[in-house]
Amino acid sequence: MRFEDLEAFLVVIEQGNLHRAADTLGMTQSGLSKTLARLEGEAGMPLFERTPRGLVPTSVGRTLAAHARRIALAAGDMRNELAEQRAARAGTVRLGAIPYLLPSLLSPLLARFFLSRPLATFSIETHLSARLMAMLQNGEADLILGARPTSLPPDIAWLPLGPLTMQIVSRTGHPRREGFRTLADLSGERWVVPASSLYLRQWLEERFTSVGLPPPRVAVESTASPVAFGELLRHSDLLGIMPPRMLHQAEGQGLAAIEAPGMSWQHELAVLWRADGYLSPICQDFRDAVVAWCEEMEL
């Protein structure tokens, strides 16, 4: 099978429409139809079925797509390695990080890193950890810095960066604050929480269910960082979670941790990368610099 045929096949799956896929690829619809016919001939079975929603891959098509994506990732790694060899130690690091680490780790570390790698280029995206993991597995990032999930996919390698503490917080003038002595005292409160698909939400709920309590009552849930809701917490009686370091910054003004047993916990932070993917020398150097920095500094 031709690599360019597999690339076109993946675009058709993404678009779900032959006309849109042809426009995206810059080729004619008849030319794209010939490409798909050639692939189906090599596969020996239909790759798509036509439905009112557009082109939908058959089971054979889905199998081919899974292999084609792995081939595309490998081809991208090959191009990166060749480009890195041409450009020596100058190169680009595609980095994903949780928002909390941008001011506390990345900004000061980059200032040091550029002293020895002045030609390095960084493309940084901030998301919560679950989205970062998807970016890494899809080949959209070379390295990610985030919370290490309890169960790691077998194709992901990692190194520890140290613990991140999370605390349950409320506004300092919360009317029931003095009565918050156990998790049971929080059962009637409403919360600003991460979306249910995110690690922070799962870990928060485990704090309650592990002692036989129902999960927190949700008032607001979001895929944004919990730190983004400081203003809401300051002007309501909702509860939330936040790293203690943020309570001493502008985002945490007017908020305070609830000091009682079970109201804080720690997650292990890690730098993660695809174990079977190509990691350029500049990416390896930066990964090692992150680990060394975290051994020196407290997050």
C-alpha positions as CSV (number, residue, x, y, z in Angstrom):
1,M,0.0,0.0,0.0
2,R,1.2,3.5,-0.8
3,F,1.8,5.8,2.1
4,E,0.1,8.7,0.3
5,D,-3.0,6.5,-0.2
6,L,-3.2,5.8,3.6
7,E,-2.8,9.5,4.3
8,A,-5.7,10.3,2.0
9,F,-7.8,7.5,3.6
10,L,-7.3,9.0,7.0
11,V,-8.5,12.4,5.7
12,V,-11.7,10.8,4.3
13,I,-12.4,9.2,7.7
14,E,-11.8,12.6,9.4
15,Q,-14.1,14.5,7.0
16,G,-16.7,11.8,6.5
17,N,-17.4,13.2,3.0
18,L,-15.6,12.6,-0.3
19,H,-16.0,16.2,-1.6
20,R,-14.7,17.8,1.6
21,A,-11.8,15.3,1.8
22,A,-10.8,16.0,-1.8
23,D,-10.8,19.8,-1.1
24,T,-8.6,19.3,2.0
25,L,-6.2,17.1,0.1
26,G,-6.1,19.5,-3.0
27,M,-7.1,16.8,-5.4
28,T,-10.2,16.0,-7.5
29,Q,-13.0,13.9,-6.2
30,S,-12.5,11.4,-9.0
31,G,-8.8,11.1,-8.2
32,L,-9.7,10.5,-4.5
33,S,-12.3,7.8,-5.5
34,K,-9.5,6.0,-7.5
35,T,-7.3,6.1,-4.4
36,L,-10.0,4.5,-2.3
37,A,-10.8,2.0,-4.9
38,R,-7.1,1.0,-5.0
39,L,-7.0,0.6,-1.2
40,E,-10.2,-1.5,-1.2
41,G,-8.7,-3.7,-4.0
42,E,-5.6,-4.3,-1.9
43,A,-7.7,-4.9,1.3
44,G,-10.0,-7.2,-0.6
45,M,-13.1,-5.8,1.2
46,P,-15.0,-2.5,1.4
47,L,-13.5,0.1,3.6
48,F,-16.6,2.4,3.8
49,E,-20.3,2.3,3.8
50,R,-22.5,5.2,2.6
51,T,-25.0,6.4,5.2
52,P,-27.2,9.6,5.5
53,R,-24.4,10.9,7.8
54,G,-21.8,10.4,5.2
55,L,-19.0,7.9,4.7
56,V,-18.6,5.6,7.7
57,P,-15.7,3.1,7.9
58,T,-16.5,-0.6,8.0
59,S,-14.9,-2.9,10.5
60,V,-12.1,-3.5,8.0
61,G,-11.8,0.3,7.4
62,R,-11.4,0.8,11.2
63,T,-8.7,-1.8,11.4
64,L,-6.8,-0.2,8.4
65,A,-7.2,3.2,10.0
66,A,-5.6,2.1,13.3
67,H,-2.6,0.8,11.4
68,A,-2.5,3.9,9.1
69,R,-2.4,6.2,12.2
70,R,0.5,4.3,13.6
71,I,2.3,4.5,10.2
72,A,1.6,8.2,10.1
73,L,3.1,8.7,13.6
74,A,6.2,6.7,12.6
75,A,6.5,8.7,9.4
76,G,6.3,11.9,11.4
77,D,9.0,10.6,13.8
78,M,11.2,9.8,10.8
79,R,10.8,13.3,9.4
80,N,11.6,14.8,12.8
81,E,14.7,12.7,13.2
82,L,16.0,13.6,9.7
83,A,15.2,17.3,10.3
84,E,17.0,17.2,13.7
85,Q,20.1,15.7,12.1
86,R,20.1,18.5,9.5
87,A,19.6,21.2,12.1
88,A,22.1,19.7,14.7
89,R,20.9,20.7,18.2
90,A,18.5,23.4,17.2
91,G,14.9,22.2,17.0
92,T,11.4,22.5,18.2
93,V,9.9,21.0,21.4
94,R,6.1,20.5,21.3
95,L,5.2,20.7,24.9
96,G,2.0,20.2,26.8
97,A,1.6,21.2,30.5
98,I,-1.0,21.7,33.1
99,P,-1.6,25.5,33.6
100,Y,-0.2,25.4,37.2
101,L,3.3,24.6,36.0
102,L,3.6,27.5,33.5
103,P,4.6,30.1,36.1
104,S,6.0,27.8,38.7
105,L,8.2,25.6,36.5
106,L,8.3,26.3,32.8
107,S,8.9,30.1,32.8
108,P,12.0,30.0,35.0
109,L,13.3,26.8,33.5
110,L,13.1,28.1,30.0
111,A,15.1,31.1,31.0
112,R,17.9,28.8,32.1
113,F,17.5,26.4,29.2
114,F,17.9,29.1,26.5
115,L,21.4,30.0,28.0
116,S,22.8,26.7,26.6
117,R,20.3,26.1,23.8
118,P,19.7,29.6,22.3
119,L,18.3,28.2,19.0
120,A,15.7,26.0,20.6
121,T,12.0,26.7,19.8
122,F,9.1,25.7,22.0
123,S,5.4,25.3,21.2
124,I,3.5,25.1,24.4
125,E,-0.1,24.2,25.0
126,T,-1.7,24.2,28.5
127,H,-4.5,21.8,29.3
128,L,-5.5,19.5,32.1
129,S,-3.8,16.1,32.4
130,A,-6.4,14.0,30.5
131,R,-6.3,16.2,27.4
132,L,-2.5,16.3,27.6
133,M,-2.4,12.5,27.5
134,A,-4.6,12.4,24.4
135,M,-2.3,14.9,22.7
136,L,0.7,12.8,23.5
137,Q,-0.8,9.6,22.2
138,N,-2.1,11.3,19.0
139,G,1.4,12.6,18.2
140,E,0.5,16.2,18.9
141,A,3.1,16.7,21.6
142,D,6.6,15.4,22.2
143,L,6.5,15.8,26.0
144,I,3.8,16.5,28.5
145,L,4.0,17.7,32.1
146,G,1.1,16.7,34.2
147,A,-0.4,14.4,36.8
148,R,0.6,10.8,36.4
149,P,-2.6,8.7,36.0
150,T,-3.0,5.6,38.2
151,S,-3.0,3.4,35.2
152,L,-0.6,4.3,32.4
153,P,-0.9,3.1,28.8
154,P,1.9,0.6,27.9
155,D,3.2,2.9,25.1
156,I,3.9,5.8,27.5
157,A,7.2,6.3,29.4
158,W,7.6,8.7,32.3
159,L,9.9,10.1,35.0
160,P,8.6,11.6,38.3
161,L,8.7,15.3,39.0
162,G,7.5,15.3,42.6
163,P,4.2,15.7,44.4
164,L,1.5,18.3,43.8
165,T,-0.7,19.1,46.8
166,M,-4.4,19.9,46.3
167,Q,-6.5,21.4,49.0
168,I,-10.2,22.0,49.5
169,V,-10.8,25.7,49.7
170,S,-13.6,28.2,50.4
171,R,-13.9,32.0,50.7
172,T,-12.6,33.2,54.0
173,G,-16.0,34.6,54.9
174,H,-17.9,31.4,54.2
175,P,-20.7,31.3,56.8
176,R,-20.3,27.6,57.6
177,R,-16.5,27.5,57.4
178,E,-15.9,27.1,61.2
179,G,-18.0,23.9,61.1
180,F,-16.0,22.2,58.4
181,R,-14.1,19.6,60.5
182,T,-14.6,16.4,58.5
183,L,-15.6,15.4,54.9
184,A,-19.0,14.6,56.2
185,D,-19.5,18.2,57.1
186,L,-19.1,19.1,53.4
187,S,-21.8,16.7,52.2
188,G,-24.5,19.4,52.0
189,E,-22.3,21.9,50.1
190,R,-22.2,22.6,46.4
191,W,-19.0,22.6,44.5
192,V,-17.0,24.0,41.5
193,V,-15.3,20.8,40.2
194,P,-13.3,19.6,37.2
195,A,-15.3,17.7,34.5
196,S,-16.0,14.0,35.3
197,S,-13.5,12.8,32.7
198,L,-10.6,14.5,34.4
199,Y,-8.2,12.9,36.9
200,L,-8.7,15.7,39.5
201,R,-12.5,15.0,39.6
202,Q,-11.9,11.3,40.0
203,W,-9.4,11.8,42.8
204,L,-11.7,14.3,44.6
205,E,-14.7,11.9,44.4
206,E,-12.5,9.1,45.8
207,R,-11.8,11.1,48.9
208,F,-15.6,11.0,49.6
209,T,-16.5,7.5,48.4
210,S,-13.6,5.9,50.3
211,V,-15.2,7.0,53.6
212,G,-18.7,6.0,52.5
213,L,-19.9,9.5,51.5
214,P,-21.7,10.4,48.2
215,P,-19.6,12.4,45.7
216,P,-19.6,16.2,46.0
217,R,-22.8,18.0,44.8
218,V,-21.9,19.8,41.6
219,A,-22.8,23.4,40.9
220,V,-20.2,24.0,38.2
221,E,-18.0,21.6,36.3
222,S,-15.5,22.5,33.7
223,T,-12.5,21.2,31.8
224,A,-10.7,24.5,32.8
225,S,-8.1,24.6,35.6
226,P,-9.7,24.9,39.0
227,V,-7.6,28.0,39.5
228,A,-9.7,29.7,36.8
229,F,-12.6,29.8,39.2
230,G,-11.0,31.8,42.0
231,E,-13.3,34.8,41.3
232,L,-16.4,32.6,41.5
233,L,-15.3,31.1,44.8
234,R,-14.5,34.5,46.3
235,H,-18.1,35.7,45.6
236,S,-20.1,32.6,46.5
237,D,-20.5,29.9,49.1
238,L,-19.3,27.2,46.7
239,L,-16.3,25.0,47.6
240,G,-13.5,24.2,45.2
241,I,-10.0,22.7,45.1
242,M,-6.7,24.5,44.5
243,P,-2.9,24.0,45.0
244,P,-1.7,25.8,48.2
245,R,0.8,27.8,46.3
246,M,-2.0,29.6,44.4
247,L,-3.6,30.8,47.7
248,H,-0.6,33.2,48.0
249,Q,-1.1,34.6,44.5
250,A,-3.7,36.9,43.0
251,E,-5.9,34.0,41.9
252,G,-6.2,32.8,45.5
253,Q,-6.9,36.2,47.2
254,G,-9.9,36.0,49.6
255,L,-9.7,32.2,49.6
256,A,-8.3,29.8,52.3
257,A,-7.7,26.1,52.7
258,I,-10.1,24.2,54.9
259,E,-7.7,22.9,57.6
260,A,-9.0,19.5,58.7
261,P,-8.2,15.8,58.2
262,G,-8.8,14.6,54.7
263,M,-9.1,18.1,53.2
264,S,-5.8,17.9,51.3
265,W,-4.0,15.2,49.2
266,Q,-1.1,14.8,46.8
267,H,-0.8,13.7,43.2
268,E,2.5,12.7,41.6
269,L,3.5,14.9,38.7
270,A,5.5,13.5,35.8
271,V,7.1,14.2,32.5
272,L,5.7,11.7,29.9
273,W,6.6,10.8,26.3
274,R,5.8,8.0,23.8
275,A,8.1,5.1,24.6
276,D,8.2,3.9,21.0
277,G,8.3,7.3,19.4
278,Y,11.3,9.4,18.3
279,L,12.4,11.9,20.9
280,S,14.8,14.4,19.4
281,P,18.1,15.4,21.2
282,I,16.6,18.8,22.1
283,C,13.5,17.1,23.6
284,Q,15.7,14.7,25.5
285,D,17.8,17.6,26.8
286,F,14.7,19.5,27.9
287,R,13.2,16.4,29.6
288,D,16.4,15.9,31.6
289,A,16.4,19.6,32.4
290,V,12.9,19.4,33.8
291,V,13.8,16.4,36.0
292,A,16.9,18.1,37.3
293,W,15.0,21.4,38.0
294,C,12.4,19.6,40.0
295,E,15.0,17.8,42.0
296,E,16.4,21.2,43.0
297,M,13.2,23.2,43.4
298,E,9.9,22.7,45.2
299,L,6.8,22.9,42.9
